[in-house]
Amino acid sequence: MNHSYYEQPQKSSPLGIRILYQTLPGGFNPLHWHEALEILYPLNGDVELLMDGEQFHLPKKNLTVIESRRAHSMLVSGERAMNICVHISKEKLKNYLPDIELYQITCMPDKISDEQFPAYLEICQMMTLLTKLYLLETPEVSLESEGIILQVLAHLIRHFGIRAQGKAPDSNQLLTDRIHQILSWVETHYSDPISLSDVADQLAISREYFCRLFRQSMGITFQEYLTGLRLNHAYQDLLYTTTPVSEIMENNGFTNQKRFNASFKKLYGCTPSEVRRQESKHAT
């Protein structure tokens, strides 16, 4: 079962660029989405990406672009994986390209043409340089790193960007925008009791219509989304806090221990207590 959650933005630079050097647990990482454009570059281990019902293979030291608001999940090989993940604000990019919202960047390794390959190789080499800069830990690293990302972005738009004809948003897009507004609202209320009526009231529509609209837009039910969101936050708490498992369950909106354990194991392949024990071993 796929679950989707909104990835809460963290602090970006004045240019709207956020560069993350991530270490992710192996296995399944739930569906999530964010407002920013994402560049993903695995450093070790391959990644299987699932987007819009399609599965893509992303080998290590290859790059892909995930468009703004595009829900995606990852299956990470190995016990842990290191990635470079770059988020770029399209709102800030409007200072350079006012019509950036009309561009769609499609860059997946197995869909690159022979004509595009030299540019793709150059982009991957730039990302490798980014890793070397990170290891230096000198004061000018942030300045130089963001300069590289701007070059990468320029190459992506030039060689992999498709500009759509300008037009007003259609009714389907307006409905999708409303769904994303709801997801952002739920992100701040996920630990509270939330009913379908509560959410439908936010849009001033009936519960039945909201359920159909949500499933049509996201490909899952609202309850599946909410459970996945809560489980993701619980997983992070297990990794990065010493809070007892029972409190983590309650702090993330779960009221039934048995159901919490069963849902957690179904998604992550182990129980919350097992995650806590494994993390304790890594810490020693």
C-alpha positions as CSV (number, residue, x, y, z in Angstrom):
1,M,0.0,0.0,0.0
2,N,1.4,3.4,-0.9
3,H,1.1,6.3,1.5
4,S,1.7,10.0,0.6
5,Y,2.8,12.8,2.9
6,Y,3.9,16.4,2.4
7,E,7.6,16.9,2.9
8,Q,7.9,19.9,5.2
9,P,10.3,22.5,3.7
10,Q,13.5,23.4,5.7
11,K,15.5,26.5,5.6
12,S,16.7,27.5,2.1
13,S,19.3,30.0,0.9
14,P,18.3,33.5,-0.3
15,L,18.4,32.0,-3.8
16,G,15.8,29.4,-2.8
17,I,18.3,26.5,-2.9
18,R,18.5,23.8,-0.2
19,I,21.3,21.2,-0.6
20,L,20.9,18.1,1.6
21,Y,23.5,15.4,2.0
22,Q,21.1,12.6,3.2
23,T,21.7,9.3,4.8
24,L,18.5,7.3,4.4
25,P,17.5,4.0,5.9
26,G,17.3,1.1,3.3
27,G,14.0,-0.1,2.2
28,F,10.8,1.7,1.4
29,N,10.4,5.4,1.8
30,P,6.8,6.5,1.6
31,L,5.2,8.6,-1.1
32,H,5.8,12.3,-0.4
33,W,5.6,15.6,-2.3
34,H,6.9,19.1,-1.9
35,E,6.5,22.5,-3.5
36,A,10.1,22.7,-4.6
37,L,11.8,21.2,-7.7
38,E,14.0,18.3,-6.6
39,I,17.3,17.1,-8.0
40,L,18.2,13.6,-6.7
41,Y,21.7,12.1,-7.0
42,P,22.4,8.8,-5.2
43,L,26.0,8.5,-4.1
44,N,26.0,4.8,-3.1
45,G,23.4,2.2,-3.9
46,D,20.6,2.2,-6.5
47,V,17.2,3.7,-6.0
48,E,13.9,2.6,-7.5
49,L,11.5,5.6,-7.9
50,L,7.8,5.3,-8.2
51,M,6.0,8.3,-9.8
52,D,2.5,8.6,-11.2
53,G,2.2,4.8,-11.3
54,E,5.5,4.4,-13.2
55,Q,8.7,2.8,-11.8
56,F,12.1,4.2,-12.7
57,H,15.6,2.8,-11.9
58,L,18.1,5.3,-10.7
59,P,21.7,3.9,-10.5
60,K,24.2,5.4,-8.2
61,K,25.9,8.6,-9.5
62,N,23.1,9.2,-11.9
63,L,20.8,12.2,-11.6
64,T,17.0,12.7,-11.9
65,V,14.7,15.6,-11.6
66,I,11.3,15.4,-9.7
67,E,9.0,18.2,-10.6
68,S,7.2,20.4,-8.0
69,R,4.1,18.7,-6.4
70,R,4.8,15.4,-8.0
71,A,4.2,12.6,-5.4
72,H,7.0,10.0,-5.4
73,S,8.3,7.1,-3.3
74,M,11.7,5.4,-3.2
75,L,12.9,1.9,-2.6
76,V,16.5,2.2,-1.4
77,S,18.9,-0.7,-1.8
78,G,21.2,-1.7,1.0
79,E,21.0,-1.0,4.7
80,R,21.6,2.7,4.3
81,A,22.0,5.0,1.4
82,M,23.7,8.4,0.9
83,N,22.1,10.9,-1.6
84,I,22.5,14.5,-2.6
85,C,19.0,16.0,-2.6
86,V,18.6,19.5,-3.9
87,H,15.4,21.5,-3.5
88,I,14.9,24.6,-5.6
89,S,12.1,27.1,-5.1
90,K,10.3,27.8,-8.4
91,E,9.1,31.1,-6.8
92,K,12.7,32.3,-6.5
93,L,13.5,31.1,-10.0
94,K,11.0,33.5,-11.3
95,N,13.6,36.2,-10.7
96,Y,15.6,34.6,-13.6
97,L,12.8,32.9,-15.6
98,P,9.5,34.6,-15.0
99,D,7.7,31.8,-16.9
100,I,9.5,29.0,-15.1
101,E,6.1,27.4,-14.1
102,L,5.5,26.7,-17.8
103,Y,8.7,24.5,-18.0
104,Q,8.6,20.8,-17.5
105,I,12.0,19.2,-16.9
106,T,12.2,15.5,-17.8
107,C,15.5,13.9,-17.0
108,M,15.5,10.1,-16.2
109,P,18.6,8.0,-17.1
110,D,16.8,5.4,-19.1
111,K,15.0,8.0,-21.2
112,I,17.9,10.1,-22.3
113,S,18.6,10.4,-26.0
114,D,22.0,10.1,-27.6
115,E,21.9,13.8,-28.3
116,Q,21.2,14.6,-24.7
117,F,23.8,12.2,-23.2
118,P,26.9,14.6,-23.3
119,A,24.9,17.3,-21.4
120,Y,23.7,14.6,-18.9
121,L,27.2,13.4,-18.4
122,E,28.4,17.0,-17.7
123,I,25.6,17.5,-15.2
124,C,26.6,14.3,-13.3
125,Q,30.2,15.5,-13.2
126,M,29.1,18.7,-11.7
127,M,27.2,16.8,-8.9
128,T,30.4,14.8,-8.2
129,L,32.2,18.1,-7.8
130,L,29.5,19.1,-5.3
131,T,30.4,16.1,-3.1
132,K,34.1,17.0,-3.1
133,L,33.3,20.6,-2.1
134,Y,31.2,19.3,0.8
135,L,34.1,17.4,2.2
136,L,36.3,20.5,2.3
137,E,34.1,22.3,4.9
138,T,35.6,25.7,4.1
139,P,33.7,29.0,4.4
140,E,33.2,29.5,0.7
141,V,31.7,26.1,0.1
142,S,28.1,27.3,0.2
143,L,28.8,30.0,-2.3
144,E,30.5,27.7,-4.8
145,S,28.0,24.9,-4.2
146,E,25.0,27.1,-5.1
147,G,26.9,28.3,-8.2
148,I,27.2,24.7,-9.3
149,I,23.5,24.1,-8.7
150,L,22.6,27.1,-10.9
151,Q,24.8,25.7,-13.7
152,V,23.2,22.3,-13.3
153,L,19.7,23.9,-13.5
154,A,20.6,26.0,-16.6
155,H,21.8,22.8,-18.3
156,L,18.6,20.9,-17.3
157,I,16.4,23.7,-18.6
158,R,18.4,24.0,-21.9
159,H,18.7,20.3,-22.7
160,F,15.8,18.6,-20.8
161,G,13.2,21.4,-20.4
162,I,10.0,21.6,-22.4
163,R,8.1,24.8,-22.4
164,A,4.3,24.6,-22.5
165,Q,2.1,27.1,-24.2
166,G,0.9,29.7,-21.6
167,K,-2.7,29.2,-20.5
168,A,-4.9,29.7,-17.5
169,P,-5.2,26.8,-15.1
170,D,-7.9,24.4,-16.0
171,S,-10.6,23.1,-13.6
172,N,-8.6,19.9,-12.8
173,Q,-5.5,22.0,-11.9
174,L,-7.6,24.2,-9.6
175,L,-9.0,21.1,-7.9
176,T,-5.4,19.7,-7.5
177,D,-4.4,23.0,-5.9
178,R,-7.1,22.7,-3.4
179,I,-6.0,19.2,-2.5
180,H,-2.5,20.4,-1.9
181,Q,-3.8,23.1,0.3
182,I,-5.5,20.4,2.4
183,L,-2.3,18.3,2.6
184,S,-0.5,21.3,3.9
185,W,-3.2,21.9,6.5
186,V,-3.1,18.2,7.6
187,E,0.7,18.4,8.0
188,T,0.2,20.9,10.8
189,H,-2.7,18.9,12.4
190,Y,-1.7,15.2,11.8
191,S,-1.2,14.6,15.6
192,D,-4.8,15.7,16.3
193,P,-7.9,13.6,15.8
194,I,-8.9,14.2,12.2
195,S,-12.1,13.1,10.6
196,L,-13.2,13.1,7.0
197,S,-15.8,15.7,7.9
198,D,-13.1,18.0,9.4
199,V,-11.1,17.9,6.2
200,A,-14.1,18.2,3.8
201,D,-15.3,21.2,5.8
202,Q,-12.0,22.9,4.9
203,L,-13.0,22.8,1.3
204,A,-16.7,23.4,2.0
205,I,-17.7,20.2,0.1
206,S,-19.3,16.9,1.2
207,R,-17.4,14.0,2.6
208,E,-18.3,11.8,-0.3
209,Y,-17.1,14.3,-2.9
210,F,-13.9,14.9,-1.0
211,C,-13.1,11.2,-0.9
212,R,-13.6,10.9,-4.6
213,L,-11.6,14.0,-5.3
214,F,-8.7,13.0,-3.1
215,R,-8.4,9.5,-4.5
216,Q,-8.6,10.9,-8.0
217,S,-5.8,13.4,-7.3
218,M,-3.4,11.3,-5.2
219,G,-4.2,7.7,-6.2
220,I,-4.8,6.7,-2.5
221,T,-7.5,7.2,0.1
222,F,-7.3,10.1,2.6
223,Q,-7.0,7.6,5.5
224,E,-4.0,5.9,3.7
225,Y,-2.4,9.3,3.3
226,L,-3.0,10.2,7.0
227,T,-1.7,6.9,8.3
228,G,1.5,7.2,6.1
229,L,2.1,10.7,7.3
230,R,1.8,9.8,10.9
231,L,4.0,6.7,10.5
232,N,6.7,8.8,8.8
233,H,6.8,11.2,11.7
234,A,6.9,8.3,14.1
235,Y,9.8,6.7,12.3
236,Q,11.8,10.0,12.5
237,D,11.1,10.2,16.2
238,L,12.3,6.7,16.7
239,L,15.6,7.5,14.9
240,Y,16.3,10.9,16.4
241,T,14.8,11.0,19.9
242,T,14.8,8.9,23.0
243,T,11.1,9.3,23.5
244,P,9.4,6.0,24.6
245,V,7.6,4.1,21.8
246,S,4.2,4.5,23.6
247,E,4.6,8.3,23.7
248,I,5.7,8.4,20.1
249,M,2.6,6.6,19.1
250,E,0.4,9.1,21.0
251,N,2.3,12.1,19.8
252,N,1.7,11.2,16.2
253,G,-2.0,10.7,16.4
254,F,-2.3,6.9,17.0
255,T,-4.6,5.7,19.8
256,N,-4.3,1.9,19.4
257,Q,-1.0,0.2,20.1
258,K,-1.8,-3.0,18.2
259,R,-3.0,-1.1,15.1
260,F,0.1,1.2,15.3
261,N,2.5,-1.7,15.4
262,A,0.7,-3.6,12.6
263,S,0.6,-0.5,10.3
264,F,4.3,0.3,11.0
265,K,5.4,-3.2,10.3
266,K,3.4,-3.3,7.0
267,L,5.1,-0.2,5.8
268,Y,8.7,-0.6,7.1
269,G,9.0,-4.4,7.5
270,C,9.8,-4.3,11.2
271,T,8.2,-3.1,14.4
272,P,8.9,0.3,16.1
273,S,10.8,-1.4,18.9
274,E,13.0,-3.2,16.3
275,V,13.8,0.2,14.7
276,R,14.8,1.6,18.1
277,R,17.0,-1.4,18.8
278,Q,18.7,-1.2,15.4
279,E,19.4,2.5,15.8
280,S,20.9,1.9,19.3
281,K,23.3,-0.6,17.8
282,H,24.4,2.0,15.1
283,A,24.9,4.6,17.8
284,T,27.3,2.4,19.8
